Amino acid sequence: MTIDAPYRARLAACGLGTPGEALDRVDGRVVAWSRSTDVVFIECRDGGPGFYLKRYRYAQWDRRLRGMLRGTLLGRHRGEHEYRLLARMQRLGLPVVRPVAYGMRRRWGFIEASFLITEAAPDAENLTTVGTAVRDGAMRMGPAERMEVARQLAGVVARMHETGFSHGQLFWRNIVMRRDAHAGVEFFFLDARPRRGARRLSRRGVWWRDELAQLAASATPFVNRSDGLRFLQAYCRIRSPQLDPRELYRCCVRMAHRYAPHEERRIRMNTRFQLWNRQLSAQTAGADA
């Protein structure tokens, strides 16, 4: 297990100091789940920011074999790979959740499971959760604030693309937002999975359009055409005055169709997890009373 030195004591205090503690942990608030991964929020007793524990497991045999070989014969395992990608984004000056540790467990010499630990950004929610809350009336966001959110988000995405960094899965669920009384809104990227360099270079000028299409697929249930155009106008002002926001909007909407079915399922699952966590919090509060 590799731990960023300043976090060693805090992780140990939170019960995340060894691979066994991380992989066998059963408490915490589940915030995401799939057949191969789960993400759990772990609170810390010291009152500081908590941690997100992301664990990679494999239910299907083909994925299990591929996952076992990663880090054994085929380079880094997923926990280490994602840690290094987030660290690289930090070095580029991009806003990301802070990676603090990664590790794995072997069985018969092969990797059985791996994990990544990141520090939570206090009071931040992923954009899918924010969009759902605004749409359902649980969160108020007036027209002026919506414009500012679109402008700020366009800025961080454009700056990332200017560095040549391809996030790989730039969906709303992989961007968290924090509203701050002094700083306005802040964004942090997570779950980066860049495309292979050869593929990106062979499709010069396409990879960043593809990532804008991923954003469009996530945004469709929550924003209108005017919101989308405002975002792209701000994006184009930073990237290149030669880009036409309207043409780019049509391109992104067209390309977003390939991601729509999968993203619709992920949005539904995100809504269910939010509901389950609210119900669980209410039950816990009732039991404590």
NORJO-V116376 format. One record per pair of residues at least 24 apart in sequence whose ideal C-beta (glycine too) atoms are under 6 Angstrom apart, sorted by the first residue. I is the first residue (numbers start at 1). J is the second residue. D is the distance in Angstrom with one decimal. If there is no record, write none. Layout:
i:I j:J d:D
i:I j:J d:D
//
This chain:
i:1 j:103 d:3.3
i:2 j:102 d:5.7
i:3 j:101 d:4.4
i:4 j:100 d:4.7
i:7 j:100 d:4.3
i:14 j:42 d:5.6
i:14 j:44 d:5.0
i:19 j:103 d:4.4
i:19 j:105 d:5.2
i:22 j:53 d:6.0
i:22 j:115 d:5.0
i:23 j:105 d:5.6
i:23 j:113 d:5.4
i:29 j:277 d:5.9
i:35 j:59 d:4.9
i:49 j:119 d:5.5
i:49 j:120 d:4.8
i:49 j:122 d:5.2
i:50 j:120 d:4.6
i:51 j:117 d:5.3
i:51 j:119 d:6.0
i:52 j:118 d:5.0
i:52 j:120 d:5.8
i:53 j:117 d:5.5
i:54 j:116 d:4.6
i:55 j:115 d:4.6
i:56 j:114 d:4.9
i:57 j:113 d:5.1
i:68 j:110 d:4.0
i:68 j:111 d:5.4
i:71 j:111 d:4.7
i:72 j:110 d:5.3
i:72 j:111 d:5.5
i:77 j:104 d:5.1
i:77 j:111 d:5.2
i:77 j:114 d:4.2
i:78 j:114 d:5.5
i:79 j:114 d:3.7
i:79 j:115 d:5.0
i:79 j:116 d:4.4
i:82 j:116 d:5.2
i:83 j:116 d:5.6
i:85 j:192 d:4.5
i:92 j:163 d:5.0
i:94 j:160 d:5.4
i:95 j:156 d:5.9
i:95 j:187 d:5.8
i:95 j:188 d:5.0
i:96 j:188 d:5.8
i:96 j:189 d:4.8
i:97 j:188 d:5.1
i:97 j:190 d:4.7
i:121 j:176 d:5.8
i:121 j:178 d:5.8
i:121 j:188 d:5.2
i:123 j:178 d:5.4
i:124 j:176 d:4.2
i:124 j:178 d:4.0
i:126 j:173 d:5.0
i:126 j:176 d:5.1
i:127 j:172 d:3.7
i:127 j:175 d:5.0
i:127 j:177 d:5.7
i:128 j:172 d:4.5
i:128 j:173 d:4.7
i:128 j:267 d:5.7
i:128 j:270 d:4.8
i:130 j:177 d:5.6
i:131 j:222 d:3.5
i:132 j:271 d:5.8
i:135 j:222 d:5.5
i:147 j:230 d:6.0
i:149 j:185 d:5.5
i:150 j:227 d:6.0
i:150 j:230 d:4.8
i:150 j:231 d:4.4
i:151 j:234 d:4.6
i:152 j:185 d:5.2
i:153 j:187 d:6.0
i:154 j:231 d:4.9
i:154 j:234 d:3.6
i:154 j:235 d:4.2
i:156 j:187 d:5.0
i:158 j:235 d:4.9
i:158 j:238 d:3.8
i:158 j:239 d:5.0
i:161 j:208 d:4.6
i:166 j:194 d:4.4
i:166 j:195 d:5.2
i:166 j:200 d:5.6
i:166 j:207 d:5.1
i:167 j:192 d:5.1
i:167 j:211 d:6.0
i:168 j:193 d:3.8
i:168 j:194 d:4.6
i:168 j:195 d:5.6
i:169 j:193 d:5.3
i:170 j:211 d:4.2
i:170 j:214 d:4.7
i:170 j:215 d:5.7
i:171 j:214 d:5.3
i:171 j:218 d:4.6
i:172 j:218 d:3.5
i:212 j:252 d:4.8
i:213 j:252 d:4.8
i:213 j:255 d:3.6
i:213 j:256 d:4.6
i:214 j:259 d:5.7
i:216 j:252 d:4.4
i:216 j:253 d:6.0
i:216 j:256 d:4.1
i:217 j:256 d:4.2
i:217 j:259 d:3.8
i:217 j:260 d:5.2
i:217 j:263 d:4.5
i:218 j:263 d:5.7
//
